[in-house]
Amino acid sequence: MKLLILLFFITINISASEFTKMAETEFKTLISKDITFKMKKYKIPSSVRNEIQKKVKQRFYKKWLYFWKITDKNSKTYYSFVDNVMGKQYPITFMVVFDNKGNIILSKILKYRNLKGRELKKASWLNQFLNMNNKSSFVLDKDIDGISGATISSKALTKGFQKLSILISKIIK
């Protein structure tokens, strides 16, 4: 039994370096092969973190995020975060890429660990967030269609996208 529990936790956890590799592969696939990027751990200033958490009514999973500044061959700049939100049972690791005006241009679920709600990984659900930004309302079942059987995860991801949209607006000001 202990071995089964250990194996379960090994399979739901992947390392930070694996997430960064996954994110960077997605950048090259979805943006362009001719890009450069620089990744850093971005420590969210506590005043900004508190302000965003209060507005969105969801806490950041950690006090820092993986953050990329991406530049294409035409010198166009993009920004990306990898973050986690708590689904019904387990964290959901996701990536959001923003243009230089703070609009969401793509997103991807990097690791979905919950038993139900895998539909959240589909492009058809994620595409609802395209072109949203810090001024968007991010209201589940009004602006964003939920997924039946995955209400908690849908709500958590919607708030996660909103948090990152507000945060990027403060960074690129």
Stockholm file with secondary structure:
# STOCKHOLM 1.0

chainA/1-173         MKLLILLFFITINISASEFTKMAETEFKTLISKDITFKMKKYKIPSSVRNEIQKKVKQRFYKKWLYFWKITDKNSKTYYSFVDNVMGKQYPITFMVVFDNKGNIILSKILKYRNLKGRELKKASWLNQFLNMNNKSSFVLDKDIDGISGATISSKALTKGFQKLSILISKIIK
#=GR chainA/1-173 SS CHHHHHHHHHHHCCCHHHHHHHHHHHHHHHTCSSEEEEEEEEECCHHHHHHHHHHHTCCCSSSEEEEEEEEETTCCEEEEEEEEEECSSSEEEEEEEECTTSCEEEEEEEEECSSSCGGGGSHHHHGGGTTCCTTSCCCBTTTBCCCTTCHHHHHHHHHHHHHHHHHHHHHCC
#=GC SS_cons         CHHHHHHHHHHHCCCHHHHHHHHHHHHHHHTCSSEEEEEEEEECCHHHHHHHHHHHTCCCSSSEEEEEEEEETTCCEEEEEEEEEECSSSEEEEEEEECTTSCEEEEEEEEECSSSCGGGGSHHHHGGGTTCCTTSCCCBTTTBCCCTTCHHHHHHHHHHHHHHHHHHHHHCC
//
